[in-house]
């Protein structure tokens, strides 16, 4: 009886040890790149290095732009909830429909991203070069111009910067293309549609957008001077874009908000 129990126990232990080995093997396979990157071993792909380096700055800059109507330093804005919300459509006349202030909003935001993140891009390329040199690589880095492109579901960083790494072999990268997940494209498209209605009839019906896009929340906050602050929020991601419009405003005491 004792021998049978011992044999049964040995089999159980063997099965447990085998399961542990299998689990460890799977974990190492899945997370080895991250582990080696964390402890300075192995080789991190240059694209991955730049994505990790730029990610936080891109996120912070997009958040600020989105809260301020697409501009880092708005010139014509209304202060709303501690944010300088830029007018994307405006008239200072009563009863008149507004005039578009940023006719190419997506292009404007892409330029804002490029201007604001120029130093970050250079710093990340320099940091990458230093990192590879510390790992014993010979590094040739030729920086070139870069751009940000707002696309469906992502913001793409593109640069023709070239990188050559030489150690046991030579690896060459002729360009960089990195995507950052974001719904800004969708929010800008809806913003442009709202502005079109503001220029035509002086108002936009927010429920129509929420009926068409179930992941979208659209709010319209009317101010005492006739300004409307629109707040667009993606319910799934939390991505937000807000802007101001003043169109078909009423004089104080003649209707609307006072």
C-alpha positions as CSV (number, residue, x, y, z in Angstrom):
1,X,0.0,0.0,0.0
2,X,2.8,2.4,0.9
3,X,4.6,1.7,-2.4
4,X,1.4,2.3,-4.4
5,X,0.9,5.6,-2.6
6,X,4.4,6.7,-3.2
7,X,4.2,5.8,-6.9
8,X,0.9,7.6,-7.2
9,X,2.4,10.7,-5.5
10,X,5.5,10.6,-7.8
11,X,3.3,10.5,-10.9
12,X,1.3,13.5,-9.6
13,X,4.5,15.4,-8.9
14,X,5.8,14.6,-12.3
15,X,2.6,15.9,-14.0
16,X,2.7,19.1,-11.9
17,X,6.4,19.7,-12.8
18,X,5.6,19.0,-16.5
19,X,2.8,21.5,-16.5
20,X,5.0,24.1,-14.8
21,X,7.7,23.6,-17.5
22,X,5.1,23.9,-20.3
23,X,3.6,27.1,-18.8
24,X,7.1,28.6,-18.3
25,X,7.9,27.7,-21.9
26,X,4.8,29.5,-23.2
27,X,5.5,32.6,-21.0
28,X,9.1,32.8,-22.2
29,X,8.0,32.5,-25.8
30,X,5.4,35.2,-25.5
31,X,7.3,37.7,-23.4
32,X,11.0,37.1,-24.2
33,X,11.2,40.3,-26.4
34,X,9.9,42.4,-23.6
35,X,12.1,40.7,-21.0
36,X,15.3,41.1,-23.0
37,X,14.3,44.7,-23.7
38,X,13.8,45.4,-20.1
39,X,17.1,43.9,-18.9
40,X,19.1,45.3,-21.8
41,X,19.6,42.0,-23.6
42,X,18.7,41.0,-27.1
43,X,17.7,43.3,-30.0
44,X,14.8,45.7,-30.0
45,X,13.4,46.6,-33.4
46,X,14.0,50.3,-34.2
47,X,10.3,50.7,-35.1
48,X,9.3,49.4,-31.7
49,X,11.9,51.6,-30.0
50,X,10.5,54.7,-31.7
51,X,6.9,53.8,-31.0
52,X,7.6,53.3,-27.3
53,X,9.7,56.5,-27.1
54,X,7.1,58.7,-28.8
55,X,3.9,57.1,-27.5
56,X,3.4,59.2,-24.4
57,X,4.2,62.6,-26.1
58,X,1.9,61.8,-29.0
59,X,-0.9,60.9,-26.6
60,X,-0.4,64.1,-24.5
61,X,-0.3,66.3,-27.5
62,X,-3.4,64.8,-29.2
63,X,-5.3,65.2,-25.9
64,X,-4.4,68.9,-25.6
65,X,-5.2,69.5,-29.3
66,X,-8.6,67.8,-28.9
67,X,-9.6,69.8,-25.9
68,X,-8.7,73.0,-27.6
69,X,-10.5,72.6,-30.9
70,X,-7.4,71.4,-32.8
71,X,-4.9,74.2,-31.9
72,X,-2.0,74.2,-29.4
73,X,-2.2,77.9,-29.0
74,X,-5.7,79.1,-29.9
75,X,-6.0,82.7,-30.9
76,X,-9.8,83.0,-31.0
77,X,-11.4,80.9,-28.3
78,X,-13.9,80.7,-25.5
79,X,-12.8,79.5,-22.1
80,X,-14.8,76.4,-21.2
81,X,-14.1,74.0,-18.3
82,X,-10.6,75.4,-18.0
83,X,-9.8,74.8,-21.6
84,X,-9.3,77.4,-24.4
85,X,-11.8,76.0,-26.9
86,X,-11.1,77.4,-30.3
87,X,-13.9,78.7,-32.6
88,X,-14.0,76.6,-35.7
89,X,-17.0,78.6,-37.0
90,X,-17.7,82.2,-36.0
91,X,-19.6,85.4,-36.7
92,X,-19.7,88.5,-34.4
93,X,-23.1,89.5,-36.0
94,X,-26.5,88.7,-34.7
95,X,-28.8,86.4,-36.8
96,X,-26.0,85.6,-39.2
97,X,-24.6,82.1,-39.9
98,X,-21.0,81.6,-39.0
99,X,-17.9,81.5,-41.2
100,X,-15.5,78.5,-41.1
101,X,-12.3,79.4,-39.4
102,X,-10.2,76.2,-40.2
103,X,-11.3,75.0,-43.6
104,X,-8.7,72.2,-43.6
105,X,-8.9,71.0,-40.0
106,X,-7.2,67.7,-40.4
107,X,-4.2,69.2,-42.2
108,X,-4.0,72.0,-39.6
109,X,-3.9,69.4,-36.8
110,X,-1.2,67.4,-38.6
111,X,0.9,70.5,-38.8
112,X,0.3,71.2,-35.1
113,X,1.5,67.7,-34.2
114,X,4.6,68.1,-36.4
115,X,5.5,71.4,-34.9
116,X,5.0,70.3,-31.3
117,X,6.7,66.9,-31.5
118,X,9.7,67.9,-33.5
119,X,12.0,68.0,-30.5
120,X,10.6,64.7,-29.2
121,X,11.2,63.0,-32.5
122,X,14.8,64.2,-32.6
123,X,15.4,63.2,-29.0
124,X,14.0,59.7,-29.6
125,X,16.2,59.1,-32.7
126,X,19.3,60.3,-30.6
127,X,18.3,58.0,-27.7
128,X,17.9,55.1,-30.1
129,X,21.3,55.7,-31.6
130,X,22.9,55.8,-28.1
131,X,21.1,52.7,-27.0
132,X,22.4,50.6,-29.9
133,X,25.9,52.0,-29.5
134,X,25.9,50.9,-25.8
135,X,25.0,47.4,-27.0
136,X,28.1,47.3,-29.2
137,X,26.5,48.2,-32.6
138,X,28.1,50.4,-35.1
139,X,25.4,53.0,-35.9
140,X,24.8,55.3,-38.9
141,X,21.7,57.5,-38.5
142,X,20.7,59.9,-41.2
143,X,17.8,62.1,-40.0
144,X,15.3,63.3,-42.5
145,X,11.9,65.1,-42.5
146,X,8.9,63.5,-40.9
147,X,5.1,63.9,-40.9
148,X,2.0,62.9,-39.0
149,X,-0.9,61.5,-41.0
150,X,-4.4,61.3,-39.4
151,X,-5.9,58.0,-40.7
152,X,-8.9,55.8,-39.8
153,X,-8.4,54.5,-36.3
154,X,-4.8,55.7,-36.0
155,X,-2.3,58.5,-36.2
156,X,0.7,57.5,-38.3
157,X,4.2,58.8,-37.9
158,X,6.2,58.6,-41.1
159,X,9.9,59.5,-41.7
160,X,12.5,58.8,-44.4
161,X,15.2,58.7,-41.7
162,X,17.6,55.9,-42.4
163,X,19.4,53.7,-39.9
164,X,22.2,51.2,-40.4
165,X,23.3,48.8,-37.6
166,X,26.4,46.8,-37.8
167,X,27.5,44.1,-35.4
168,X,27.7,40.5,-36.4
169,X,25.8,41.5,-39.5
170,X,24.5,44.6,-41.2
171,X,20.9,45.7,-40.9
172,X,19.5,48.7,-42.8
173,X,16.2,50.5,-42.2
174,X,15.3,53.0,-45.0
175,X,12.3,54.5,-43.3
176,X,10.1,54.6,-40.3
177,X,6.3,54.2,-40.2
178,X,4.5,53.9,-36.8
179,X,0.8,53.9,-36.0
180,X,-0.7,55.2,-32.7
181,X,-4.3,54.0,-32.0
182,X,-6.7,56.9,-31.9
183,X,-10.2,57.8,-33.2
184,X,-9.3,61.4,-34.1
185,X,-10.1,60.8,-37.8
186,X,-13.7,59.9,-37.0
187,X,-14.1,62.8,-34.6
188,X,-12.7,65.3,-37.1
189,X,-15.0,64.0,-39.8
190,X,-18.1,64.5,-37.6
191,X,-16.8,67.9,-36.5
192,X,-16.6,69.0,-40.2
193,X,-20.2,67.8,-40.7
194,X,-21.5,69.7,-37.7
195,X,-19.7,72.9,-38.9
196,X,-21.3,72.5,-42.3
197,X,-24.7,72.6,-40.6
198,X,-23.6,75.6,-38.5
199,X,-22.7,77.5,-41.6
200,X,-26.0,76.6,-43.3
201,X,-28.7,76.9,-40.6
202,X,-26.8,78.0,-37.5
203,X,-27.3,74.7,-35.6
204,X,-26.8,70.9,-35.7
205,X,-29.0,68.2,-34.2
206,X,-26.7,66.1,-31.9
207,X,-29.0,63.1,-31.6
208,X,-28.8,62.4,-35.3
209,X,-25.0,61.6,-34.9
210,X,-25.6,59.4,-31.9
211,X,-28.3,57.5,-33.8
212,X,-25.9,56.9,-36.7
213,X,-22.8,56.2,-34.5
214,X,-23.7,54.2,-31.5
215,X,-20.2,54.5,-30.0
216,X,-20.4,58.3,-30.1
217,X,-21.6,60.8,-27.6
218,X,-22.3,64.3,-28.8
219,X,-23.0,67.2,-26.4
220,X,-23.9,70.8,-27.2
221,X,-23.3,73.3,-24.4
222,X,-25.0,76.7,-25.2
223,X,-23.3,79.8,-23.7
224,X,-24.9,83.1,-22.9
225,X,-23.3,84.9,-25.8
226,X,-24.8,82.5,-28.4
227,X,-21.7,80.3,-28.6
228,X,-22.2,76.5,-28.7
229,X,-19.5,74.3,-27.4
230,X,-19.7,70.8,-29.0
231,X,-18.1,67.9,-27.2
232,X,-17.6,64.7,-29.2
233,X,-16.6,61.6,-27.2
234,X,-16.0,58.0,-28.3
235,X,-17.7,55.9,-25.7
236,X,-15.4,52.9,-26.3
237,X,-12.0,54.6,-26.2
238,X,-12.7,57.8,-24.3
239,X,-11.2,59.8,-27.1
240,X,-12.7,63.3,-27.1
241,X,-12.8,66.4,-29.4
242,X,-14.4,69.7,-28.5
243,X,-14.8,73.0,-30.4
244,X,-16.8,76.2,-30.4
245,X,-19.2,77.7,-32.9
246,X,-21.1,81.0,-32.8
247,X,-23.8,81.1,-35.4
248,X,-27.2,82.8,-35.7
249,X,-26.8,84.3,-32.2
250,X,-29.7,86.3,-30.7
251,X,-29.2,89.7,-29.0
252,X,-29.7,89.6,-25.2
253,X,-33.4,89.6,-24.4
254,X,-34.5,88.5,-27.8
255,X,-34.5,84.7,-27.4
256,X,-32.0,82.0,-26.8
257,X,-29.9,81.9,-23.7
258,X,-29.2,85.1,-21.7
